[in-house]
Amino acid sequence: MSYKELITTIAKALVDHPDEVSVSEADADNALVIELRVAREDLGKVIGRDGRTAQSMRTLLTAASSRGGRRVHLDILD
């Protein structure tokens, strides 16, 4: 499973409008940036209370990318 698929699966399970979930990848300096977009009403569900849900998704990405030796960063865009 790719990083993009991982974030897409998690985000679609969290939101009320899964058809509006959009995930893209962009290369940065020695890192991969995953950009997540959701409907405005679902933004709070993806971020979570005090950012805990977003931090959990970032932790999963870090664990998944540890094998590949490449840093992966998650950006949640509005």
Backbone hydrogen bonds in HBPLUS format (Angstrom, degrees):
<---DONOR---> <-ACCEPTOR-->    atom                        ^
c    i                          cat <-CA-CA->   ^        H-A-AA   ^      H-
h    n   atom  resd res      DA  || num        DHA   H-A  angle D-A-AA Bond
n    s   type  num  typ     dist DA aas  dist angle  dist       angle   num
A0006-LEU N   A0002-SER O   2.99 MM   4  6.26 153.6  2.07 147.5 155.0     1
A0007-ILE N   A0003-TYR O   3.10 MM   4  6.34 168.1  2.11 154.6 155.5     2
A0008-THR N   A0004-LYS O   2.99 MM   4  6.12 157.7  2.04 146.9 153.9     3
A0009-THR N   A0005-GLU O   2.95 MM   4  6.04 163.5  1.98 148.9 152.6     4
A0010-ILE N   A0006-LEU O   3.13 MM   4  6.35 163.9  2.15 150.2 154.4     5
A0011-ALA N   A0007-ILE O   2.89 MM   4  5.96 169.8  1.90 152.5 156.0     6
A0012-LYS N   A0008-THR O   2.96 MM   4  6.02 165.8  1.98 151.7 155.7     7
A0013-ALA N   A0009-THR O   3.27 MM   4  6.36 142.9  2.42 138.0 146.6     8
A0013-ALA N   A0010-ILE O   3.21 MM   3  5.31 127.8  2.50  97.2 110.4     9
A0014-LEU N   A0011-ALA O   3.06 MM   3  5.18 137.2  2.25 100.5 112.6    10
A0015-VAL N   A0011-ALA O   3.22 MM   4  6.36 148.7  2.32 158.4 164.7    11
A0020-GLU N   A0017-HIS O   3.08 MM   3  5.74 163.9  2.11 119.7 124.8    12
A0021-VAL N   A0018-PRO O   3.31 MM   3  5.44 166.6  2.33 109.2 110.5    13
A0022-SER N   A0037-ARG O   2.88 MM  15  5.06 161.1  1.91 152.7 154.7    14
A0037-ARG N   A0022-SER O   2.81 MM  15  5.06 159.5  1.85 157.2 161.8    15
A0024-SER N   A0035-GLU O   2.97 MM  11  5.22 156.4  2.02 144.3 152.1    16
A0035-GLU N   A0024-SER O   2.81 MM  11  5.22 168.3  1.82 154.2 158.3    17
A0026-ALA N   A0033-VAL O   2.86 MM   7  5.13 145.0  1.99 146.0 156.2    18
A0033-VAL N   A0026-ALA O   2.78 MM   7  5.13 174.6  1.78 166.0 165.9    19
A0028-ALA N   A0031-ALA O   2.92 MM   3  5.17 170.8  1.92 155.4 152.3    20
A0031-ALA N   A0028-ALA O   3.41 MM   3  5.17 170.6  2.42 105.3 105.4    21
A0032-LEU N   A0071-ARG O   2.85 MM  39  6.26 156.4  1.90 151.6 158.8    22
A0073-HIS N   A0032-LEU O   2.85 MM  41  6.26 159.2  1.90 160.5 166.8    23
A0034-ILE N   A0073-HIS O   2.75 MM  39  6.05 169.4  1.76 170.3 173.9    24
A0075-ASP N   A0034-ILE O   2.78 MM  41  6.08 168.1  1.79 168.2 170.0    25
A0036-LEU N   A0075-ASP O   2.80 MM  39  6.15 165.0  1.82 166.2 171.5    26
A0077-LEU N   A0036-LEU O   2.80 MM  41  5.91 160.3  1.84 158.3 165.3    27
A0042-ASP N   A0039-ALA O   2.90 MM   3  5.29 140.1  2.06 110.4 122.3    28
A0043-LEU N   A0040-ARG O   3.34 MM   3  5.34 162.2  2.38 102.9 108.2    29
A0045-LYS N   A0042-ASP O   3.09 MM   3  5.29 125.5  2.40 102.1 116.0    30
A0046-VAL N   A0042-ASP O   3.21 MM   4  6.54 149.0  2.31 153.2 161.5    31
A0047-ILE N   A0043-LEU O   3.03 MM   4  6.26 154.7  2.09 150.2 157.5    32
A0048-GLY N   A0044-GLY O   2.77 MM   4  5.64 161.6  1.81 142.6 149.2    33
A0054-ALA N   A0047-ILE O   3.18 MM   7  4.76 160.3  2.22 127.1 121.9    34
A0051-GLY N   A0048-GLY O   3.16 MM   3  4.97 162.2  2.19 117.3 113.4    35
A0052-ARG N   A0049-ARG O   3.14 MM   3  5.87 165.6  2.16 121.6 125.3    36
A0055-GLN N   A0051-GLY O   2.97 MM   4  6.08 156.7  2.02 147.6 154.8    37
A0056-SER N   A0052-ARG O   2.91 MM   4  6.09 147.2  2.02 142.2 151.0    38
A0057-MET N   A0053-THR O   3.03 MM   4  6.36 154.6  2.09 149.7 155.9    39
A0058-ARG N   A0054-ALA O   3.00 MM   4  6.29 154.1  2.07 146.6 154.0    40
A0059-THR N   A0055-GLN O   2.90 MM   4  6.13 149.0  2.00 143.7 152.3    41
A0060-LEU N   A0056-SER O   3.00 MM   4  6.28 155.7  2.06 147.9 153.6    42
A0061-LEU N   A0057-MET O   3.03 MM   4  6.30 154.9  2.09 145.6 152.4    43
A0062-THR N   A0058-ARG O   2.94 MM   4  6.18 155.0  2.00 146.7 153.4    44
A0063-ALA N   A0059-THR O   2.97 MM   4  6.24 159.3  2.02 149.5 154.7    45
A0064-ALA N   A0060-LEU O   2.90 MM   4  6.09 159.5  1.95 148.6 154.5    46
A0065-SER N   A0061-LEU O   2.87 MM   4  5.97 148.0  1.98 146.2 154.7    47
